[in-house]
Every structure is written in structure tokens, then in C-alpha cells.
């Protein structure tokens, strides 16, 4: 769901030439990459043991800075 939102923001940024949407999409994508690279809050499908809520919270924390 997080990446679906990211893709929607990226599309809106391109379609409507909206830099804030593009920036938000980039920030979300970077946060997901950071959490996955950290390997601490991964769900079972990514060889971790975190819940989807835990992984989502970790991504949200990175997005918020």
C-alpha cells in the first residue's frame, strides 16, 4: 500500500507537473529503501519477523525524518 501511494504521487507529479507530489514520492521511495537496507523491520516476505504495522511505522518514521 505504501508503494502504491508512492506511485500515485509520482504519477500526479508527472501528470500535473506538481513538484511537491514528486518530492513526496521520492521521499517515500527513499524511506522504503532505507528500511529495507537496514534489515531490522522487515516482514516475513522479506525474510524478517516484523509485522506489517511495525514495518509501516519504521517507514513512516524515516519519512518524517
CHARMM-style PDB file with segment names, atoms N, HN, CA, C and O in Angstrom:
ATOM      1  N   UNK     1       0.818  -1.183   0.000  1.00  0.00      PROA
ATOM      2  CA  UNK     1       0.000   0.000   0.000  1.00  0.00      PROA
ATOM      3  C   UNK     1       0.875   1.265   0.000  1.00  0.00      PROA
ATOM      4  O   UNK     1       0.566   2.254  -0.664  1.00  0.00      PROA
ATOM      5  N   UNK     2       1.949   1.203   0.747  1.00  0.00      PROA
ATOM      6  HN  UNK     2       2.201   0.399   1.286  1.00  0.00      PROA
ATOM      7  CA  UNK     2       2.830   2.376   0.803  1.00  0.00      PROA
ATOM      8  C   UNK     2       3.391   2.692  -0.582  1.00  0.00      PROA
ATOM      9  O   UNK     2       3.405   3.847  -1.007  1.00  0.00      PROA
ATOM     10  N   UNK     3       3.846   1.667  -1.269  1.00  0.00      PROA
ATOM     11  HN  UNK     3       3.834   0.729  -0.923  1.00  0.00      PROA
ATOM     12  CA  UNK     3       4.408   1.892  -2.597  1.00  0.00      PROA
ATOM     13  C   UNK     3       3.327   2.261  -3.609  1.00  0.00      PROA
ATOM     14  O   UNK     3       3.616   2.955  -4.583  1.00  0.00      PROA
ATOM     15  N   UNK     4       2.101   1.818  -3.403  1.00  0.00      PROA
ATOM     16  HN  UNK     4       1.866   1.253  -2.612  1.00  0.00      PROA
ATOM     17  CA  UNK     4       1.005   2.245  -4.274  1.00  0.00      PROA
ATOM     18  C   UNK     4       0.779   3.745  -4.125  1.00  0.00      PROA
ATOM     19  O   UNK     4       0.590   4.453  -5.114  1.00  0.00      PROA
ATOM     20  N   UNK     5       0.799   4.219  -2.895  1.00  0.00      PROA
ATOM     21  HN  UNK     5       0.953   3.644  -2.092  1.00  0.00      PROA
ATOM     22  CA  UNK     5       0.681   5.654  -2.653  1.00  0.00      PROA
ATOM     23  C   UNK     5       1.838   6.423  -3.266  1.00  0.00      PROA
ATOM     24  O   UNK     5       1.659   7.503  -3.828  1.00  0.00      PROA
ATOM     25  N   UNK     6       3.020   5.852  -3.149  1.00  0.00      PROA
ATOM     26  HN  UNK     6       3.166   4.975  -2.693  1.00  0.00      PROA
ATOM     27  CA  UNK     6       4.216   6.476  -3.724  1.00  0.00      PROA
ATOM     28  C   UNK     6       4.070   6.590  -5.240  1.00  0.00      PROA
ATOM     29  O   UNK     6       4.372   7.632  -5.823  1.00  0.00      PROA
ATOM     30  N   UNK     7       3.608   5.516  -5.870  1.00  0.00      PROA
ATOM     31  HN  UNK     7       3.363   4.670  -5.397  1.00  0.00      PROA
ATOM     32  CA  UNK     7       3.441   5.540  -7.322  1.00  0.00      PROA
ATOM     33  C   UNK     7       2.371   6.545  -7.748  1.00  0.00      PROA
ATOM     34  O   UNK     7       2.519   7.206  -8.776  1.00  0.00      PROA
ATOM     35  N   UNK     8       1.303   6.663  -6.971  1.00  0.00      PROA
ATOM     36  HN  UNK     8       1.183   6.126  -6.136  1.00  0.00      PROA
ATOM     37  CA  UNK     8       0.262   7.645  -7.273  1.00  0.00      PROA
ATOM     38  C   UNK     8       0.819   9.066  -7.198  1.00  0.00      PROA
ATOM     39  O   UNK     8       0.559   9.887  -8.077  1.00  0.00      PROA
ATOM     40  N   UNK     9       1.583   9.349  -6.147  1.00  0.00      PROA
ATOM     41  HN  UNK     9       1.794   8.682  -5.432  1.00  0.00      PROA
ATOM     42  CA  UNK     9       2.184  10.676  -6.019  1.00  0.00      PROA
ATOM     43  C   UNK     9       3.151  10.964  -7.165  1.00  0.00      PROA
ATOM     44  O   UNK     9       3.182  12.076  -7.691  1.00  0.00      PROA
ATOM     45  N   UNK    10       3.936   9.964  -7.549  1.00  0.00      PROA
ATOM     46  HN  UNK    10       3.910   9.060  -7.121  1.00  0.00      PROA
ATOM     47  CA  UNK    10       4.876  10.150  -8.667  1.00  0.00      PROA
ATOM     48  C   UNK    10       4.112  10.436  -9.959  1.00  0.00      PROA
ATOM     49  O   UNK    10       4.502  11.305 -10.738  1.00  0.00      PROA
ATOM     50  N   UNK    11       3.030   9.705 -10.178  1.00  0.00      PROA
ATOM     51  HN  UNK    11       2.714   8.998  -9.545  1.00  0.00      PROA
ATOM     52  CA  UNK    11       2.216   9.915 -11.374  1.00  0.00      PROA
ATOM     53  C   UNK    11       1.606  11.317 -11.367  1.00  0.00      PROA
ATOM     54  O   UNK    11       1.645  12.022 -12.376  1.00  0.00      PROA
ATOM     55  N   UNK    12       1.046  11.715 -10.230  1.00  0.00      PROA
ATOM     56  HN  UNK    12       1.015  11.143  -9.410  1.00  0.00      PROA
ATOM     57  CA  UNK    12       0.461  13.054 -10.132  1.00  0.00      PROA
ATOM     58  C   UNK    12       1.505  14.136 -10.382  1.00  0.00      PROA
ATOM     59  O   UNK    12       1.235  15.148 -11.029  1.00  0.00      PROA
ATOM     60  N   UNK    13       2.697  13.897  -9.856  1.00  0.00      PROA
ATOM     61  HN  UNK    13       2.916  13.075  -9.330  1.00  0.00      PROA
ATOM     62  CA  UNK    13       3.775  14.850 -10.072  1.00  0.00      PROA
ATOM     63  C   UNK    13       4.105  15.025 -11.541  1.00  0.00      PROA
ATOM     64  O   UNK    13       4.329  16.139 -12.014  1.00  0.00      PROA
ATOM     65  N   UNK    14       4.134  13.904 -12.259  1.00  0.00      PROA
ATOM     66  HN  UNK    14       3.952  12.999 -11.875  1.00  0.00      PROA
ATOM     67  CA  UNK    14       4.426  13.966 -13.698  1.00  0.00      PROA
ATOM     68  C   UNK    14       3.242  14.518 -14.480  1.00  0.00      PROA
ATOM     69  O   UNK    14       3.408  15.389 -15.333  1.00  0.00      PROA
ATOM     70  N   UNK    15       2.064  14.017 -14.193  1.00  0.00      PROA
ATOM     71  HN  UNK    15       1.929  13.309 -13.500  1.00  0.00      PROA
ATOM     72  CA  UNK    15       0.864  14.372 -14.958  1.00  0.00      PROA
ATOM     73  C   UNK    15       0.507  15.856 -14.819  1.00  0.00      PROA
ATOM     74  O   UNK    15       0.134  16.514 -15.790  1.00  0.00      PROA
ATOM     75  N   UNK    16       0.629  16.357 -13.602  1.00  0.00      PROA
ATOM     76  HN  UNK    16       0.931  15.822 -12.813  1.00  0.00      PROA
ATOM     77  CA  UNK    16       0.214  17.740 -13.337  1.00  0.00      PROA
ATOM     78  C   UNK    16       1.395  18.680 -13.101  1.00  0.00      PROA
ATOM     79  O   UNK    16       1.222  19.837 -12.716  1.00  0.00      PROA
ATOM     80  N   UNK    17       2.582  18.164 -13.338  1.00  0.00      PROA
ATOM     81  HN  UNK    17       2.722  17.224 -13.651  1.00  0.00      PROA
ATOM     82  CA  UNK    17       3.798  18.955 -13.133  1.00  0.00      PROA
ATOM     83  C   UNK    17       3.796  19.590 -11.744  1.00  0.00      PROA
ATOM     84  O   UNK    17       3.964  20.799 -11.583  1.00  0.00      PROA
ATOM     85  N   UNK    18       3.600  18.725 -10.748  1.00  0.00      PROA
ATOM     86  HN  UNK    18       3.464  17.743 -10.879  1.00  0.00      PROA
ATOM     87  CA  UNK    18       3.478  19.176  -9.359  1.00  0.00      PROA
ATOM     88  C   UNK    18       4.727  18.744  -8.586  1.00  0.00      PROA
ATOM     89  O   UNK    18       4.845  17.574  -8.220  1.00  0.00      PROA
ATOM     90  N   UNK    19       5.656  19.661  -8.332  1.00  0.00      PROA
ATOM     91  HN  UNK    19       5.561  20.612  -8.629  1.00  0.00      PROA
ATOM     92  CA  UNK    19       6.909  19.302  -7.673  1.00  0.00      PROA
ATOM     93  C   UNK    19       6.733  18.761  -6.256  1.00  0.00      PROA
ATOM     94  O   UNK    19       7.532  17.932  -5.821  1.00  0.00      PROA
ATOM     95  N   UNK    20       5.720  19.200  -5.532  1.00  0.00      PROA
ATOM     96  HN  UNK    20       5.070  19.873  -5.886  1.00  0.00      PROA
ATOM     97  CA  UNK    20       5.518  18.696  -4.167  1.00  0.00      PROA
ATOM     98  C   UNK    20       5.121  17.224  -4.173  1.00  0.00      PROA
ATOM     99  O   UNK    20       5.553  16.462  -3.308  1.00  0.00      PROA
ATOM    100  N   UNK    21       4.311  16.823  -5.132  1.00  0.00      PROA
ATOM    101  HN  UNK    21       3.961  17.442  -5.835  1.00  0.00      PROA
ATOM    102  CA  UNK    21       3.932  15.410  -5.244  1.00  0.00      PROA
ATOM    103  C   UNK    21       5.145  14.563  -5.609  1.00  0.00      PROA
ATOM    104  O   UNK    21       5.344  13.476  -5.066  1.00  0.00      PROA
ATOM    105  N   UNK    22       5.948  15.070  -6.528  1.00  0.00      PROA
ATOM    106  HN  UNK    22       5.787  15.953  -6.969  1.00  0.00      PROA
ATOM    107  CA  UNK    22       7.161  14.348  -6.924  1.00  0.00      PROA
ATOM    108  C   UNK    22       8.125  14.234  -5.746  1.00  0.00      PROA
ATOM    109  O   UNK    22       8.713  13.175  -5.528  1.00  0.00      PROA
ATOM    110  N   UNK    23       8.288  15.295  -5.001  1.00  0.00      PROA
ATOM    111  HN  UNK    23       7.810  16.156  -5.178  1.00  0.00      PROA
ATOM    112  CA  UNK    23       9.182  15.268  -3.832  1.00  0.00      PROA
ATOM    113  C   UNK    23       8.680  14.281  -2.780  1.00  0.00      PROA
ATOM    114  O   UNK    23       9.471  13.557  -2.177  1.00  0.00      PROA
ATOM    115  N   UNK    24       7.380  14.254  -2.564  1.00  0.00      PROA
ATOM    116  HN  UNK    24       6.737  14.843  -3.054  1.00  0.00      PROA
ATOM    117  CA  UNK    24       6.807  13.313  -1.591  1.00  0.00      PROA
ATOM    118  C   UNK    24       7.027  11.878  -2.053  1.00  0.00      PROA
ATOM    119  O   UNK    24       7.371  11.013  -1.248  1.00  0.00      PROA
ATOM    120  N   UNK    25       6.832  11.621  -3.333  1.00  0.00      PROA
ATOM    121  HN  UNK    25       6.552  12.324  -3.987  1.00  0.00      PROA
ATOM    122  CA  UNK    25       7.057  10.279  -3.881  1.00  0.00      PROA
ATOM    123  C   UNK    25       8.516   9.865  -3.700  1.00  0.00      PROA
ATOM    124  O   UNK    25       8.802   8.731  -3.316  1.00  0.00      PROA
ATOM    125  N   UNK    26       9.420  10.772  -3.974  1.00  0.00      PROA
ATOM    126  HN  UNK    26       9.188  11.694  -4.285  1.00  0.00      PROA
ATOM    127  CA  UNK    26      10.851  10.478  -3.815  1.00  0.00      PROA
ATOM    128  C   UNK    26      11.198  10.193  -2.362  1.00  0.00      PROA
ATOM    129  O   UNK    26      11.994   9.303  -2.067  1.00  0.00      PROA
ATOM    130  N   UNK    27      10.598  10.952  -1.465  1.00  0.00      PROA
ATOM    131  HN  UNK    27       9.951  11.675  -1.706  1.00  0.00      PROA
ATOM    132  CA  UNK    27      10.879  10.770  -0.034  1.00  0.00      PROA
ATOM    133  C   UNK    27      10.372   9.420   0.459  1.00  0.00      PROA
ATOM    134  O   UNK    27      11.051   8.747   1.234  1.00  0.00      PROA
ATOM    135  N   UNK    28       9.192   9.025   0.018  1.00  0.00      PROA
ATOM    136  HN  UNK    28       8.641   9.572  -0.612  1.00  0.00      PROA
ATOM    137  CA  UNK    28       8.647   7.726   0.399  1.00  0.00      PROA
ATOM    138  C   UNK    28       9.512   6.604  -0.150  1.00  0.00      PROA
ATOM    139  O   UNK    28       9.830   5.655   0.565  1.00  0.00      PROA
ATOM    140  N   UNK    29       9.891   6.709  -1.413  1.00  0.00      PROA
ATOM    141  HN  UNK    29       9.632   7.481  -1.995  1.00  0.00      PROA
ATOM    142  CA  UNK    29      10.720   5.671  -2.022  1.00  0.00      PROA
ATOM    143  C   UNK    29      12.060   5.541  -1.288  1.00  0.00      PROA
ATOM    144  O   UNK    29      12.527   4.427  -1.047  1.00  0.00      PROA
ATOM    145  N   UNK    30      12.664   6.646  -0.941  1.00  0.00      PROA
ATOM    146  HN  UNK    30      12.285   7.551  -1.137  1.00  0.00      PROA
ATOM    147  CA  UNK    30      13.930   6.611  -0.208  1.00  0.00      PROA
ATOM    148  C   UNK    30      13.749   5.982   1.174  1.00  0.00      PROA
ATOM    149  O   UNK    30      14.612   5.234   1.634  1.00  0.00      PROA
ATOM    150  N   UNK    31      12.636   6.283   1.833  1.00  0.00      PROA
ATOM    151  HN  UNK    31      11.935   6.890   1.460  1.00  0.00      PROA
ATOM    152  CA  UNK    31      12.377   5.720   3.160  1.00  0.00      PROA
ATOM    153  C   UNK    31      12.217   4.207   3.093  1.00  0.00      PROA
ATOM    154  O   UNK    31      12.738   3.489   3.946  1.00  0.00      PROA
ATOM    155  N   UNK    32      11.507   3.726   2.096  1.00  0.00      PROA
ATOM    156  HN  UNK    32      11.083   4.310   1.403  1.00  0.00      PROA
ATOM    157  CA  UNK    32      11.329   2.276   1.933  1.00  0.00      PROA
ATOM    158  C   UNK    32      12.689   1.621   1.701  1.00  0.00      PROA
ATOM    159  O   UNK    32      12.995   0.594   2.305  1.00  0.00      PROA
ATOM    160  N   UNK    33      13.497   2.206   0.835  1.00  0.00      PROA
ATOM    161  HN  UNK    33      13.249   3.041   0.344  1.00  0.00      PROA
ATOM    162  CA  UNK    33      14.832   1.650   0.574  1.00  0.00      PROA
ATOM    163  C   UNK    33      15.685   1.640   1.839  1.00  0.00      PROA
ATOM    164  O   UNK    33      16.420   0.684   2.084  1.00  0.00      PROA
ATOM    165  N   UNK    34      15.591   2.696   2.640  1.00  0.00      PROA
ATOM    166  HN  UNK    34      14.994   3.473   2.441  1.00  0.00      PROA
ATOM    167  CA  UNK    34      16.365   2.780   3.882  1.00  0.00      PROA
ATOM    168  C   UNK    34      15.954   1.690   4.859  1.00  0.00      PROA
ATOM    169  O   UNK    34      16.809   1.036   5.455  1.00  0.00      PROA
ATOM    170  N   UNK    35      14.664   1.490   5.025  1.00  0.00      PROA
ATOM    171  HN  UNK    35      13.969   2.022   4.540  1.00  0.00      PROA
ATOM    172  CA  UNK    35      14.179   0.469   5.963  1.00  0.00      PROA
ATOM    173  C   UNK    35      14.572  -0.928   5.481  1.00  0.00      PROA
ATOM    174  O   UNK    35      14.998  -1.762   6.279  1.00  0.00      PROA
ATOM    175  N   UNK    36      14.433  -1.182   4.202  1.00  0.00      PROA
ATOM    176  HN  UNK    36      14.087  -0.504   3.554  1.00  0.00      PROA
ATOM    177  CA  UNK    36      14.811  -2.496   3.674  1.00  0.00      PROA
ATOM    178  C   UNK    36      16.309  -2.722   3.839  1.00  0.00      PROA
ATOM    179  O   UNK    36      16.728  -3.812   4.227  1.00  0.00      PROA
ATOM    180  N   UNK    37      17.115  -1.716   3.551  1.00  0.00      PROA
ATOM    181  HN  UNK    37      16.775  -0.831   3.235  1.00  0.00      PROA
ATOM    182  CA  UNK    37      18.572  -1.851   3.691  1.00  0.00      PROA
ATOM    183  C   UNK    37      18.978  -2.085   5.142  1.00  0.00      PROA
ATOM    184  O   UNK    37      19.948  -2.795   5.412  1.00  0.00      PROA
ATOM    185  N   UNK    38      18.236  -1.489   6.075  1.00  0.00      PROA
ATOM    186  HN  UNK    38      17.449  -0.913   5.856  1.00  0.00      PROA
ATOM    187  CA  UNK    38      18.547  -1.664   7.489  1.00  0.00      PROA
ATOM    188  C   UNK    38      18.252  -3.054   8.015  1.00  0.00      PROA
ATOM    189  O   UNK    38      18.822  -3.470   9.024  1.00  0.00      PROA
ATOM    190  N   UNK    39      17.369  -3.777   7.347  1.00  0.00      PROA
ATOM    191  HN  UNK    39      16.906  -3.439   6.527  1.00  0.00      PROA
ATOM    192  CA  UNK    39      17.019  -5.168   7.642  1.00  0.00      PROA
ATOM    193  C   UNK    39      16.506  -5.397   9.065  1.00  0.00      PROA
ATOM    194  O   UNK    39      16.437  -6.544   9.507  1.00  0.00      PROA
ATOM    195  N   UNK    40      16.149  -4.353   9.782  1.00  0.00      PROA
ATOM    196  HN  UNK    40      16.204  -3.422   9.424  1.00  0.00      PROA
ATOM    197  CA  UNK    40      15.684  -4.510  11.160  1.00  0.00      PROA
ATOM    198  C   UNK    40      14.171  -4.679  11.244  1.00  0.00      PROA
ATOM    199  O   UNK    40      13.685  -5.412  12.104  1.00  0.00      PROA
ATOM    200  N   UNK    41      13.428  -4.026  10.381  1.00  0.00      PROA
ATOM    201  HN  UNK    41      13.823  -3.430   9.682  1.00  0.00      PROA
ATOM    202  CA  UNK    41      11.966  -4.031  10.435  1.00  0.00      PROA
ATOM    203  C   UNK    41      11.373  -4.614   9.156  1.00  0.00      PROA
ATOM    204  O   UNK    41      10.551  -3.976   8.500  1.00  0.00      PROA
ATOM    205  N   UNK    42      11.788  -5.813   8.810  1.00  0.00      PROA
ATOM    206  HN  UNK    42      12.456  -6.332   9.343  1.00  0.00      PROA
ATOM    207  CA  UNK    42      11.298  -6.448   7.591  1.00  0.00      PROA
ATOM    208  C   UNK    42      10.199  -7.450   7.904  1.00  0.00      PROA
ATOM    209  O   UNK    42      10.244  -8.144   8.920  1.00  0.00      PROA
ATOM    210  N   UNK    43       9.219  -7.514   7.025  1.00  0.00      PROA
ATOM    211  HN  UNK    43       9.182  -6.950   6.200  1.00  0.00      PROA
ATOM    212  CA  UNK    43       8.150  -8.501   7.171  1.00  0.00      PROA
ATOM    213  C   UNK    43       8.644  -9.877   6.713  1.00  0.00      PROA
ATOM    214  O   UNK    43       9.723  -9.999   6.133  1.00  0.00      PROA
ATOM    215  N   UNK    44       7.854 -10.887   6.978  1.00  0.00      PROA
ATOM    216  HN  UNK    44       6.978 -10.788   7.450  1.00  0.00      PROA
ATOM    217  CA  UNK    44       8.270 -12.263   6.679  1.00  0.00      PROA
ATOM    218  C   UNK    44       8.573 -12.479   5.197  1.00  0.00      PROA
ATOM    219  O   UNK    44       9.475 -13.245   4.857  1.00  0.00      PROA
ATOM    220  N   UNK    45       7.835 -11.818   4.321  1.00  0.00      PROA
ATOM    221  HN  UNK    45       7.102 -11.197   4.598  1.00  0.00      PROA
ATOM    222  CA  UNK    45       8.081 -11.993   2.890  1.00  0.00      PROA
ATOM    223  C   UNK    45       9.444 -11.440   2.469  1.00  0.00      PROA
ATOM    224  O   UNK    45       9.935 -11.747   1.383  1.00  0.00      PROA
ATOM    225  N   UNK    46      10.046 -10.631   3.326  1.00  0.00      PROA
ATOM    226  HN  UNK    46       9.648 -10.382   4.209  1.00  0.00      PROA
ATOM    227  CA  UNK    46      11.380 -10.088   3.063  1.00  0.00      PROA
ATOM    228  C   UNK    46      12.418 -10.695   4.015  1.00  0.00      PROA
ATOM    229  O   UNK    46      13.466 -10.101   4.268  1.00  0.00      PROA
ATOM    230  N   UNK    47      12.108 -11.883   4.535  1.00  0.00      PROA
ATOM    231  HN  UNK    47      11.257 -12.365   4.329  1.00  0.00      PROA
ATOM    232  CA  UNK    47      12.987 -12.632   5.444  1.00  0.00      PROA
ATOM    233  C   UNK    47      13.177 -11.976   6.802  1.00  0.00      PROA
ATOM    234  O   UNK    47      14.228 -12.129   7.423  1.00  0.00      PROA
ATOM    235  N   UNK    48      12.178 -11.252   7.265  1.00  0.00      PROA
ATOM    236  HN  UNK    48      11.323 -11.127   6.760  1.00  0.00      PROA
ATOM    237  CA  UNK    48      12.219 -10.657   8.589  1.00  0.00      PROA
ATOM    238  C   UNK    48      11.132 -11.247   9.465  1.00  0.00      PROA
ATOM    239  O   UNK    48      10.479 -12.220   9.087  1.00  0.00      PROA
ATOM    240  N   UNK    49      10.939 -10.662  10.630  1.00  0.00      PROA
ATOM    241  HN  UNK    49      11.469  -9.872  10.937  1.00  0.00      PROA
ATOM    242  CA  UNK    49       9.883 -11.143  11.516  1.00  0.00      PROA
ATOM    243  C   UNK    49       8.992 -10.014  12.036  1.00  0.00      PROA
ATOM    244  O   UNK    49       8.240 -10.202  12.992  1.00  0.00      PROA
ATOM    245  N   UNK    50       9.079  -8.855  11.410  1.00  0.00      PROA
ATOM    246  HN  UNK    50       9.690  -8.702  10.634  1.00  0.00      PROA
ATOM    247  CA  UNK    50       8.262  -7.712  11.813  1.00  0.00      PROA
ATOM    248  C   UNK    50       6.847  -7.852  11.252  1.00  0.00      PROA
ATOM    249  O   UNK    50       6.634  -8.490  10.221  1.00  0.00      PROA
ATOM    250  N   UNK    51       5.902  -7.256  11.938  1.00  0.00      PROA
ATOM    251  HN  UNK    51       6.075  -6.739  12.776  1.00  0.00      PROA
ATOM    252  CA  UNK    51       4.537  -7.207  11.410  1.00  0.00      PROA
ATOM    253  C   UNK    51       4.471  -6.116  10.338  1.00  0.00      PROA
ATOM    254  O   UNK    51       5.390  -5.308  10.208  1.00  0.00      PROA
ATOM    255  N   UNK    52       3.397  -6.103   9.586  1.00  0.00      PROA
ATOM    256  HN  UNK    52       2.651  -6.759   9.692  1.00  0.00      PROA
ATOM    257  CA  UNK    52       3.250  -5.047   8.590  1.00  0.00      PROA
ATOM    258  C   UNK    52       3.139  -3.679   9.264  1.00  0.00      PROA
ATOM    259  O   UNK    52       3.607  -2.676   8.726  1.00  0.00      PROA
ATOM    260  N   UNK    53       2.519  -3.647  10.439  1.00  0.00      PROA
ATOM    261  HN  UNK    53       2.139  -4.462  10.876  1.00  0.00      PROA
ATOM    262  CA  UNK    53       2.420  -2.389  11.187  1.00  0.00      PROA
ATOM    263  C   UNK    53       3.798  -1.906  11.605  1.00  0.00      PROA
ATOM    264  O   UNK    53       4.098  -0.718  11.492  1.00  0.00      PROA
ATOM    265  N   UNK    54       4.639  -2.811  12.086  1.00  0.00      PROA
ATOM    266  HN  UNK    54       4.396  -3.777  12.178  1.00  0.00      PROA
ATOM    267  CA  UNK    54       5.991  -2.433  12.506  1.00  0.00      PROA
ATOM    268  C   UNK    54       6.812  -1.905  11.334  1.00  0.00      PROA
ATOM    269  O   UNK    54       7.535  -0.917  11.468  1.00  0.00      PROA
ATOM    270  N   UNK    55       6.699  -2.560  10.198  1.00  0.00      PROA
ATOM    271  HN  UNK    55       6.112  -3.362  10.089  1.00  0.00      PROA
ATOM    272  CA  UNK    55       7.452  -2.094   9.036  1.00  0.00      PROA
ATOM    273  C   UNK    55       6.892  -0.758   8.557  1.00  0.00      PROA
ATOM    274  O   UNK    55       7.652   0.148   8.216  1.00  0.00      PROA
ATOM    275  N   UNK    56       5.582  -0.635   8.531  1.00  0.00      PROA
ATOM    276  HN  UNK    56       4.964  -1.371   8.808  1.00  0.00      PROA
ATOM    277  CA  UNK    56       4.971   0.639   8.139  1.00  0.00      PROA
ATOM    278  C   UNK    56       5.364   1.774   9.065  1.00  0.00      PROA
ATOM    279  O   UNK    56       5.638   2.887   8.617  1.00  0.00      PROA
ATOM    280  N   UNK    57       5.391   1.489  10.357  1.00  0.00      PROA
ATOM    281  HN  UNK    57       5.168   0.584  10.722  1.00  0.00      PROA
ATOM    282  CA  UNK    57       5.803   2.509  11.328  1.00  0.00      PROA
ATOM    283  C   UNK    57       7.260   2.913  11.109  1.00  0.00      PROA
ATOM    284  O   UNK    57       7.605   4.089  11.221  1.00  0.00      PROA
ATOM    285  N   UNK    58       8.109   1.939  10.797  1.00  0.00      PROA
ATOM    286  HN  UNK    58       7.829   0.984  10.706  1.00  0.00      PROA
ATOM    287  CA  UNK    58       9.523   2.245  10.550  1.00  0.00      PROA
ATOM    288  C   UNK    58       9.683   3.125   9.314  1.00  0.00      PROA
ATOM    289  O   UNK    58      10.487   4.057   9.306  1.00  0.00      PROA
ATOM    290  N   UNK    59       8.913   2.823   8.271  1.00  0.00      PROA
ATOM    291  HN  UNK    59       8.259   2.066   8.277  1.00  0.00      PROA
ATOM    292  CA  UNK    59       8.960   3.645   7.055  1.00  0.00      PROA
ATOM    293  C   UNK    59       8.455   5.052   7.355  1.00  0.00      PROA
ATOM    294  O   UNK    59       9.062   6.035   6.931  1.00  0.00      PROA
ATOM    295  N   UNK    60       7.342   5.149   8.088  1.00  0.00      PROA
ATOM    296  HN  UNK    60       6.849   4.350   8.433  1.00  0.00      PROA
ATOM    297  CA  UNK    60       6.784   6.465   8.439  1.00  0.00      PROA
ATOM    298  C   UNK    60       7.777   7.294   9.249  1.00  0.00      PROA
ATOM    299  O   UNK    60       7.883   8.506   9.061  1.00  0.00      PROA
ATOM    300  N   UNK    61       8.504   6.631  10.153  1.00  0.00      PROA
ATOM    301  HN  UNK    61       8.417   5.646  10.306  1.00  0.00      PROA
ATOM    302  CA  UNK    61       9.489   7.347  10.966  1.00  0.00      PROA
ATOM    303  C   UNK    61      10.602   7.920  10.099  1.00  0.00      PROA
ATOM    304  O   UNK    61      11.065   9.033  10.344  1.00  0.00      PROA
ATOM    305  N   UNK    62      11.033   7.176   9.096  1.00  0.00      PROA
ATOM    306  HN  UNK    62      10.657   6.271   8.896  1.00  0.00      PROA
ATOM    307  CA  UNK    62      12.082   7.674   8.201  1.00  0.00      PROA
ATOM    308  C   UNK    62      11.541   8.822   7.349  1.00  0.00      PROA
ATOM    309  O   UNK    62      12.236   9.817   7.139  1.00  0.00      PROA
ATOM    310  N   UNK    63      10.322   8.693   6.864  1.00  0.00      PROA
ATOM    311  HN  UNK    63       9.758   7.885   7.035  1.00  0.00      PROA
ATOM    312  CA  UNK    63       9.721   9.764   6.066  1.00  0.00      PROA
ATOM    313  C   UNK    63       9.649  11.057   6.866  1.00  0.00      PROA
ATOM    314  O   UNK    63       9.923  12.139   6.347  1.00  0.00      PROA
ATOM    315  N   UNK    64       9.278  10.933   8.129  1.00  0.00      PROA
ATOM    316  HN  UNK    64       9.055  10.054   8.551  1.00  0.00      PROA
ATOM    317  CA  UNK    64       9.119  12.117   8.984  1.00  0.00      PROA
ATOM    318  C   UNK    64      10.454  12.726   9.368  1.00  0.00      PROA
ATOM    319  O   UNK    64      10.532  13.884   9.779  1.00  0.00      PROA
ATOM    320  N   UNK    65      11.509  11.925   9.228  1.00  0.00      PROA
ATOM    321  HN  UNK    65      11.446  10.984   8.894  1.00  0.00      PROA
ATOM    322  CA  UNK    65      12.843  12.439   9.492  1.00  0.00      PROA
ATOM    323  C   UNK    65      13.172  12.415  10.917  1.00  0.00      PROA
ATOM    324  OT1 UNK    65      14.268  12.819  11.305  1.00  0.00      PROA
TER     325      UNK     65
END
